[in-house]
Amino acid sequence: MNDQTLFSIFFSAMVVNNFTLAMFLGLCPFMGVSARVETALRMGVANIFVLVLTSLSAWVLNTYILETAPYLRIISFIIVVASLVQIVEMVVKKIAPVLFRQLGIFLPLMTTNCAIFGLAIFQTNRGYDFLQGIVFAIGAGLGLTLALVLMASIRETSELSDIPAIAKGTGLTLIIAGSLSLAFMGFAGLL
Amino acid sequence: MRTTTSTQDFVRGIWKENPVFVMLLGLCPALAVTNTTMNAIGMGLATLFVLVCSSALVSLLRGVIPKQVRIASYIVIIATFVTIVDYAIHAISLELYNALGAFIQLIVANCVILGRAESYASKNRVTKSVVNAFGIGIGFTFALLCLGTVREVLGSGTILGYPLFGEAFQPWVVMVLPAGGFLTLGFIILGMGVYEQRKQARAAA
């Protein structure tokens, strides 16, 4: 049991210890789908959804099943994440085919998105209870979305500016991410 | 797929298809734990072990696993080896275990490993898969080592914990912080871009 207040969990997950910019979780979609603001936003929302579901299932597993067999934790978490992603993929494909095409490979890749698996692990290590877990998941998801949208906005602008040919691409994206991360460090003293 | 000799298979993973610098896979652990050289080596070796073992097993079972459930099966295989590594590191060095934290367990979500299982081990003989996985694993460790060394030397003025400069050295604290990871990798990739461009220009001339 962890006695942090809900607000501090939420705020810490969203900005102070932002999953992407301070803990390096979920970098693949961060690099991959951050070219357009709209896609980034939708990816973020899909992430929030999966994160909350993961947090829920991780809590159930931890409380009722894994008490007796902690060594099965990694295996059972990853199976839960994989099946959740599969469900979300089917739902998105059914109700929003356009979004499905835009997200492309990054939707199934959520299975190996460390942000989602990381959430389950951190939640367990810190001993969050049910409500704390959900709040943690929402905070983390909003933080991911925030980072994705910020990154996408900068990249959209940088496409129109005059950049040396050699710097275009991943190198520049990483350096922008570094600057964003520096900016987020400013939140460090808040909690 | 072209047939390649084992040496080519091995070397390709280290430089031409380096998982971190070229394919940009497995960035999360590559940036998160590389604030010291020691952590980078530990993480690299742990990943190497999981990569080689899971590639071998996937390759052995490639005739048995049905196509529809292959990804799930690979993940379970990988998760098994990650659990082994997790407990092994916990038993061998508590210090390293605490420094790497949740990132040992997060090896399971490292796309390099699943990528190898899906694109190579599931289609090739055991020896070939192991050699390929070994090359990629060494390439991954090498990349982590580069990042870790640069960040430790600049960020705390030490290497493997031994002081490198005199008292007057002012460490670049930013290098051991998260931002330093992004910046270091960004500059390494920019540098590689410049190198490739020069090489192409020379080849064209």
Interface residues (C-beta under 8 A of the other chain):
Chain A: L21 A22 M23 F24 L25 G26 L27 C28 M31 Y71 L72 R73 I74 I75 I78 I79 A82 L109 T111 T112 N113 C114 I116 F117 G118 I121 F122 N125 I166 A167 G169 T170 G171 L172 T173 L174 I175 A177 G178 S179 S181 L182 M185
Chain B: L24 L25 L27 C28 P29 L31 A32 I71 A72 I75 V76 I78 A79 T80 V82 T83 D86 Y87 A102 Q105 L106 V108 A109 N110 C111 L114 V174 L177 P178 A179 G180 G181 F182 L183 L185 G186 F187 I189 L190 G193 V194 Q197
